[in-house]
């Protein structure tokens, strides 16, 4: 388990369900200054799930956010080979 916490602007509870969706951005003046495509967290969640884990968030507006990544302690290599991404990663390593 990994946790990353910040003391930034935080995220309102009504925006949390959208946080891991592709191209999702919270539209308000305070957040527009940070930019981004809205893909970072969606891609992060996909990677976590490919490895048998997940990523979650807890946040309090004006106090900050904590992102928690949970991954299994061990991934069987024969399971990874069944997924198309595994063969692509093996090609990069060679």
C-alpha positions in Angstrom: 0.0 0.0 0.0 1.2 3.5 -0.9 -0.3 6.8 0.2 0.3 10.2 -1.3 -1.1 13.1 0.5 -1.1 16.8 -0.1 -2.3 19.9 1.7 -3.8 21.5 -1.5 -7.3 22.7 -2.4 -9.0 19.4 -1.8 -11.9 17.9 -3.7 -15.6 18.4 -2.8 -17.5 15.1 -2.1 -19.8 15.5 -5.1 -16.8 15.6 -7.5 -15.1 12.4 -6.2 -17.1 10.0 -8.3 -15.8 11.8 -11.5 -12.2 11.8 -10.4 -11.1 8.6 -12.1 -13.1 9.0 -15.4 -11.3 9.6 -18.7 -11.1 13.3 -19.6 -12.8 14.3 -16.4 -12.0 17.7 -15.0 -13.6 19.7 -12.2 -14.9 23.0 -13.7 -14.4 25.9 -11.4 -12.2 29.0 -11.5 -9.8 27.8 -8.7 -9.0 24.5 -10.5 -8.7 25.8 -14.0 -5.3 27.3 -13.2 -3.9 23.7 -12.7 -4.7 22.5 -16.3 -4.3 18.9 -17.4 -6.1 16.6 -19.7 -8.1 14.7 -17.1 -6.3 11.4 -18.0 -3.7 11.0 -15.3 -5.9 9.5 -12.6 -7.8 7.4 -15.1 -4.6 5.9 -16.4 -3.2 5.4 -12.9 -6.4 3.5 -12.0 -6.1 1.3 -15.1 -2.5 0.4 -14.3 -3.4 -0.4 -10.7 -6.2 -2.7 -11.8 -4.0 -4.4 -14.4 -1.7 -5.3 -11.5 -4.6 -6.7 -9.4 -5.0 -3.6 -7.2 -6.8 -0.3 -7.1 -6.4 3.4 -6.3 -8.8 5.4 -4.1 -9.0 8.9 -2.8 -10.1 10.7 0.4 -10.3 14.4 0.3 -11.5 17.4 2.3 -12.0 20.7 0.5 -9.5 23.4 1.5 -7.5 20.8 3.5 -6.1 18.4 0.9 -6.3 14.9 -0.5 -4.9 11.4 0.1 -4.6 8.9 -2.7 -4.1 5.3 -1.7 -2.7 2.7 -4.0 -3.1 -0.9 -3.1 -1.3 -3.6 -5.0 -0.8 -7.3 -4.4 2.5 -8.2 -2.8 3.2 -10.6 -5.7 2.0 -11.0 -9.2 2.4 -14.4 -10.9 4.2 -14.0 -14.2 2.1 -16.6 -16.0 -1.0 -14.6 -15.1 0.6 -11.4 -16.6 1.4 -13.2 -19.9 -2.3 -13.7 -20.4 -2.9 -10.0 -20.7 -2.0 -8.2 -23.9 -0.1 -5.5 -22.1 2.3 -8.0 -20.6 3.6 -9.0 -24.1 4.1 -5.4 -25.0 6.1 -4.7 -21.8 8.3 -7.7 -22.5 9.1 -6.4 -25.9 10.2 -3.0 -24.4 12.4 -4.8 -21.9 14.4 -6.7 -24.6 
